[in-house]
């Protein structure tokens, strides 16, 4: 659903996130004022159609419905204090990747917390700056909102509506939970990716030419801006440090196990298998990913000719036998006249399904 | 180029790699015999069109031109000894991900090393088994060949021709170099991915719903088979253990730095920035990836209307000014009537290019 946006908004900070918020708001008809410490960034965002440059206009209009502070975590509170002083908007949010630090700083600076609702859209790219901005950056992505006790209900509602107007899914969390969760799913992976990538810095070209999709995927996020990430990680130092120390311990134990294995003692293999199995289980918990077969189903593989109607015929035969297919995958090597259908069924149905398929002339493997 | 394949081949091991080799060889007309300890896997591969099942035929024909041993590293040497005993083929190769261990074991078992040339196609999927096989699995990918002193020239040539017939790019390396290189670009990243993924095993669902593309990419390879990977890693324990210990040290130092930062001492930020910068430099060295701007060029951003001919007009104006555009990127947010062209030029050309573009009416940012 596309929600209606605020009537007017001020976006402070015309980087990737700020300009993307502005573009998304413009798309739902919000009047947007843009400002950035860098006049060229502010003007580029305006030229892209993200709103009106405050600098070019001389001045924003009266208080806007909402102000979005799009800047690194440590910059949020001082900017909030200044903006509230000038009465820039009726309510305020930020989009920084860390939530406890800006909130604590805002309290310390005596900001008005009835109107400031911290937020964090979980979207990003390796690129930064207004040129990389996209109106659809937040589409279908979580947008965390961390209401605090002092917040007015109106301010919380306005920030949730902003998130929806940008296409995001509002998720309510405490600032402490948010910071621990992003440490786990974003900040620690970033540092780990950087550590693996750092090992490539002086690698021989002959080694790099062997690189495949695996290491490209593992290291992709390490291409992000070191300055920006140092700011984010520093602002969430406690939770990130604790979790990262755990990962370092895991890897150190695995390295020690490998040392024992290299010495010819095979007993140490268990530490590897254990880590690999927990890793596979962890990947399987990521929403929208299948982490290996669901344990309650069994798989039957059937070779099928690659022509229209074959799959329908197969489903028909299996259905007629009273067997419910819980899930299906098709594997097909390009250029081959056949594919392999993988049918997931209840274990008690394996005999029945194998029987009817074999009787129907399909090569089948349980 | 598609090289002509061997006239006949025996593929021992009908898993992902073995069946993919067989499919690729069938596509260039090679007669292929398939065998696998698991009769159902052997039959499935045969039903997919990967060749003739040795079991179904009762017996393979006379010695084939080449035998491909497609099995875990530790199984290669015993299989090689048995196959050479039976005179299965005129020359032999394997496809295991580790090269020193099978080679040393083959020597120890007294195998004939004139006819055995170790190999490793750098291709894979998270899935395993014959159903996941693809004829194009090796297309354009490096296929490492590790000739040894005893090899006959004919055997080395035959294995290189096999790699090319499968669409791979032969790369000659010593077994020791191979093992260190794959430790760096494949085995260590796999364990690191597993360690990050293991942290998700007991994570709260609210944390997992915040997961984005970053952690999905970092952990993707950890979905691979724990058994198979434990075998690979154990077989390359020395090189992997050493490099992994380095990564663990990096992360431990970063965790310690974060602890100091959390205590309020900002001096520790340097350890983070340093790691992030080395990581970014490392990603930039991966072939085919641009790791940030080439340092010798400067970038000029221009907002351009999203309509045919605009880019041509822009290039014409810049070209007429005598400026060479070294590289160009286009950023375009869907639904917007404009995009941003990023022009990379020599630093001494920035003034000229900015001038002619501004004069031509384009909004420009240097």
Interface residues (C-beta under 8 A of the other chain):
Chain A: X20 X23 X27 X40 X41 X43 X44 X47 X48 X49 X122 X123 X124 X127 X130 X131 X132 X133 X134 X135 X136 X141 X142 X144 X171 X173 X177 X180 X181 X182 X184 X185 X186 X188 X189 X190 X191 X192 X193 X194 X195 X196 X197 X198 X199 X200 X201 X203 X204 X206 X207 X208 X209 X210 X211 X212 X214 X215 X216 X217 X218 X219 X220 X221 X222 X223 X224 X226 X227 X229 X230 X233 X234 X237 X238 X240 X241 X242 X243 X244 X245 X246 X247 X248 X249 X250 X251 X252 X254 X255 X256 X257 X258 X259 X261 X262 X266 X269 X272 X273 X275 X276 X277 X278 X279 X280 X281 X282 X283 X284 X285 X286 X287 X289 X291 X292 X301 X303 X331 X333 X334 X335 X336 X337 X338 X340 X342 X363 X365 X366
Chain B: X20 X23 X27 X40 X41 X43 X44 X47 X48 X49 X122 X123 X124 X127 X130 X131 X132 X133 X134 X135 X136 X141 X142 X144 X171 X173 X177 X180 X181 X182 X184 X185 X186 X188 X189 X190 X191 X192 X193 X194 X195 X196 X197 X198 X199 X200 X201 X203 X204 X206 X207 X208 X209 X210 X211 X212 X214 X215 X216 X217 X218 X219 X220 X221 X222 X223 X224 X226 X227 X229 X230 X233 X234 X237 X238 X240 X241 X242 X243 X244 X245 X246 X247 X248 X249 X250 X251 X252 X254 X255 X256 X257 X258 X259 X261 X262 X266 X269 X272 X273 X275 X276 X277 X278 X279 X280 X281 X282 X283 X284 X285 X286 X287 X289 X291 X292 X301 X303 X331 X333 X334 X335 X336 X337 X338 X340 X342 X363 X365 X366
